Amino acid sequence: MTTTIFVSILLLFPLLSLSINPVPALFDTDFDDMADPCILEHDNTLYIYNTGDQTNFYAYSAPIIPGVPSSEFDFKRSSKPVFSATDEDKSCPISTVVPGLGKGTLTWAPDVRYDETSGKFYMYFSICLQLYVASSSSPLGPFTSPVLLQTLAIDPMLFQDDDGSIYLYYAKIDLLNMYTGEESVYVRRMIDYSTIDESVDAKKLLTPDSNWEFPRSSLIAPRGINEGPWMYKRDDIYYLMYSGAGADTKYYNLGYATSDSPDGEFIKSETNPISDPQSPPSVGIFGPGHHAIWEDGEGKPWVIYHQQSDDGTGWRRFLAIDELVVDEDGELQVVFTRDD
């Protein structure tokens, strides 16, 4: 999704007409913060999972209606959490030591996948900066028996390539340098949906190296951030998308890098970040980031992501959906929109 090059006027208007942001059926007033979404399609139904109260995950599901924009689907929240942190998890010391990170158990950023081989659904997520995977027989949970996959890591995303190989992408936290150390994107090879291949070392794929990836709030001093990875394969090109800067700021944004293999050498786009949401500030689009991609029945890709509610600092985010455009040169473009 390279820069939000506000493409051409002919392209801009169709995109604006296809989205309603915040997405009405995903604007859940029971939560002050809705962020870090993932999306799963199963049996002609879309399921969206996201960070909410930082202790529980809910599912928002809607039947897919051909010809209707996904931002207009009638998403319904599950009647109870599909996953809940345990009492033991609730003693997360990091949230006390570094209060700017969030609250509760720091239960963040779920990614849900269906494994046709086992017939199970797998949820990848972090609690207190540790990555876990839990499983369920239903996309509505409950997801149980969490297994630790990786320490000091957040924002997992599972990708299965066309040859069946499986990869887990995530952001690695430098806890010893929490205020100044970098946050980078890594990948691990997987044996199956719940087992890391320990014979292959973790590989760093992206590291913060551009000015736009460094702005941070006053709660946590400026440090480089690459997080929220999402792998998107199209025409044999691997697009590793990510978010940069502080997630609690208006500067949060999307970037991407490309490679010819899922764990190869990735080259960041020269047009990163995808947008400059502060110019002009009257547009009112702040901190667009941490996204997932879904392709509709016509093969058109859509980005579901979060925006900040205003240009202040904090955790007041909502979910949005906009179209991802791949131009003739293979460059990614998104026009972020807001209607309220």
SULGI-V479015 format. One record per residue. N is the residue number from 0. OMEGA is omega in whole degrees, 0 to 359 (NA if undefined). Layout:
n=N omega=OMEGA
n=N omega=OMEGA
This chain:
n=0 omega=190
n=1 omega=195
n=2 omega=178
n=3 omega=171
n=4 omega=182
n=5 omega=185
n=6 omega=181
n=7 omega=181
n=8 omega=180
n=9 omega=180
n=10 omega=185
n=11 omega=185
n=12 omega=177
n=13 omega=181
n=14 omega=181
n=15 omega=185
n=16 omega=186
n=17 omega=184
n=18 omega=173
n=19 omega=183
n=20 omega=1
n=21 omega=178
n=22 omega=187
n=23 omega=185
n=24 omega=177
n=25 omega=178
n=26 omega=187
n=27 omega=184
n=28 omega=176
n=29 omega=182
n=30 omega=177
n=31 omega=187
n=32 omega=176
n=33 omega=189
n=34 omega=171
n=35 omega=186
n=36 omega=166
n=37 omega=184
n=38 omega=180
n=39 omega=173
n=40 omega=179
n=41 omega=178
n=42 omega=176
n=43 omega=178
n=44 omega=174
n=45 omega=176
n=46 omega=177
n=47 omega=178
n=48 omega=185
n=49 omega=170
n=50 omega=180
n=51 omega=182
n=52 omega=178
n=53 omega=173
n=54 omega=182
n=55 omega=170
n=56 omega=172
n=57 omega=174
n=58 omega=174
n=59 omega=187
n=60 omega=179
n=61 omega=174
n=62 omega=178
n=63 omega=181
n=64 omega=180
n=65 omega=178
n=66 omega=180
n=67 omega=178
n=68 omega=183
n=69 omega=178
n=70 omega=179
n=71 omega=177
n=72 omega=183
n=73 omega=181
n=74 omega=177
n=75 omega=179
n=76 omega=176
n=77 omega=185
n=78 omega=177
n=79 omega=181
n=80 omega=175
n=81 omega=173
n=82 omega=177
n=83 omega=175
n=84 omega=182
n=85 omega=177
n=86 omega=179
n=87 omega=179
n=88 omega=187
n=89 omega=177
n=90 omega=181
n=91 omega=184
n=92 omega=184
n=93 omega=183
n=94 omega=177
n=95 omega=181
n=96 omega=180
n=97 omega=186
n=98 omega=181
n=99 omega=181
n=100 omega=183
n=101 omega=185
n=102 omega=175
n=103 omega=185
n=104 omega=185
n=105 omega=177
n=106 omega=195
n=107 omega=157
n=108 omega=178
n=109 omega=171
n=110 omega=186
n=111 omega=181
n=112 omega=176
n=113 omega=179
n=114 omega=182
n=115 omega=181
n=116 omega=182
n=117 omega=184
n=118 omega=181
n=119 omega=173
n=120 omega=181
n=121 omega=177
n=122 omega=177
n=123 omega=186
n=124 omega=175
n=125 omega=170
n=126 omega=177
n=127 omega=177
n=128 omega=174
n=129 omega=181
n=130 omega=179
n=131 omega=168
n=132 omega=176
n=133 omega=185
n=134 omega=180
n=135 omega=175
n=136 omega=183
n=137 omega=175
n=138 omega=178
n=139 omega=176
n=140 omega=2
n=141 omega=174
n=142 omega=189
n=143 omega=177
n=144 omega=180
n=145 omega=180
n=146 omega=179
n=147 omega=179
n=148 omega=188
n=149 omega=178
n=150 omega=178
n=151 omega=182
n=152 omega=179
n=153 omega=169
n=154 omega=180
n=155 omega=174
n=156 omega=180
n=157 omega=179
n=158 omega=174
n=159 omega=183
n=160 omega=183
n=161 omega=180
n=162 omega=178
n=163 omega=179
n=164 omega=187
n=165 omega=183
n=166 omega=175
n=167 omega=177
n=168 omega=181
n=169 omega=175
n=170 omega=182
n=171 omega=181
n=172 omega=174
n=173 omega=187
n=174 omega=181
n=175 omega=178
n=176 omega=188
n=177 omega=185
n=178 omega=184
n=179 omega=184
n=180 omega=182
n=181 omega=172
n=182 omega=189
n=183 omega=181
n=184 omega=180
n=185 omega=174
n=186 omega=172
n=187 omega=172
n=188 omega=180
n=189 omega=174
n=190 omega=175
n=191 omega=186
n=192 omega=183
n=193 omega=185
n=194 omega=176
n=195 omega=176
n=196 omega=185
n=197 omega=178
n=198 omega=180
n=199 omega=182
n=200 omega=171
n=201 omega=182
n=202 omega=176
n=203 omega=182
n=204 omega=182
n=205 omega=175
n=206 omega=182
n=207 omega=182
n=208 omega=179
n=209 omega=184
n=210 omega=184
n=211 omega=182
n=212 omega=187
n=213 omega=183
n=214 omega=181
n=215 omega=179
n=216 omega=180
n=217 omega=180
n=218 omega=179
n=219 omega=186
n=220 omega=182
n=221 omega=175
n=222 omega=182
n=223 omega=182
n=224 omega=164
n=225 omega=184
n=226 omega=177
n=227 omega=184
n=228 omega=173
n=229 omega=179
n=230 omega=179
n=231 omega=181
n=232 omega=179
n=233 omega=179
n=234 omega=177
n=235 omega=173
n=236 omega=177
n=237 omega=178
n=238 omega=175
n=239 omega=181
n=240 omega=183
n=241 omega=175
n=242 omega=180
n=243 omega=182
n=244 omega=184
n=245 omega=182
n=246 omega=180
n=247 omega=182
n=248 omega=177
n=249 omega=183
n=250 omega=179
n=251 omega=186
n=252 omega=180
n=253 omega=171
n=254 omega=176
n=255 omega=176
n=256 omega=183
n=257 omega=178
n=258 omega=176
n=259 omega=175
n=260 omega=185
n=261 omega=178
n=262 omega=182
n=263 omega=177
n=264 omega=182
n=265 omega=179
n=266 omega=181
n=267 omega=178
n=268 omega=178
n=269 omega=182
n=270 omega=175
n=271 omega=356
n=272 omega=185
n=273 omega=179
n=274 omega=170
n=275 omega=188
n=276 omega=180
n=277 omega=183
n=278 omega=359
n=279 omega=181
n=280 omega=181
n=281 omega=179
n=282 omega=176
n=283 omega=176
n=284 omega=186
n=285 omega=173
n=286 omega=178
n=287 omega=182
n=288 omega=183
n=289 omega=192
n=290 omega=169
n=291 omega=181
n=292 omega=175
n=293 omega=176
n=294 omega=181
n=295 omega=184
n=296 omega=178
n=297 omega=180
n=298 omega=180
n=299 omega=181
n=300 omega=178
n=301 omega=178
n=302 omega=170
n=303 omega=190
n=304 omega=175
n=305 omega=172
n=306 omega=170
n=307 omega=180
n=308 omega=180
n=309 omega=184
n=310 omega=177
n=311 omega=179
n=312 omega=179
n=313 omega=185
n=314 omega=179
n=315 omega=189
n=316 omega=177
n=317 omega=184
n=318 omega=182
n=319 omega=178
n=320 omega=175
n=321 omega=183
n=322 omega=172
n=323 omega=181
n=324 omega=173
n=325 omega=185
n=326 omega=186
n=327 omega=177
n=328 omega=181
n=329 omega=177
n=330 omega=180
n=331 omega=180
n=332 omega=174
n=333 omega=169
n=334 omega=179
n=335 omega=184
n=336 omega=175
n=337 omega=189
n=338 omega=186
n=339 omega=NA
